């Protein structure tokens, strides 16, 4: 058995506006300042992801796992975090929300 470290996915500054990321495994991904406006993140796994400064305006997070995600300074206009499956430990300092 080998000791493999998890692969860190880097999508910093990516323009993913309107993307269908339903059920995507983005756990521990770096999405700093990514544009995710109107994206579908339904049932996506974003646990431990870094979304610092990302724009998630009007993204659908229904059923998404946001456990321990960093949404510091993110824009969350029109996002209903209560529809996410898990939000324990999510960081929202400075996030812009309705």
TAHUPE-V366801 format. One line per field, one symbol per residue. phi: phi as a letter, one per 30 degrees, with the letter a starting at -180 (. if undefined). burial: # if it has 9 or more other ideal C-beta (glycine too) atoms within 8 Angstrom, else .. A space follows every 10 residues. Layout:
phi = ???
burial = ???
This chain:
phi = .cccdddddc beidcceidc ceidccdidc bdhdcbdhdc cehdcceidc ceidcceidc ceidcceidc ceidcbdicc dddddbbdid cbeidcbd
burial = .......... ##...##... ##...##.## #######.## ##.####.## ##.####### #..####.## ##.####.#. #..#.#...# .#..#...
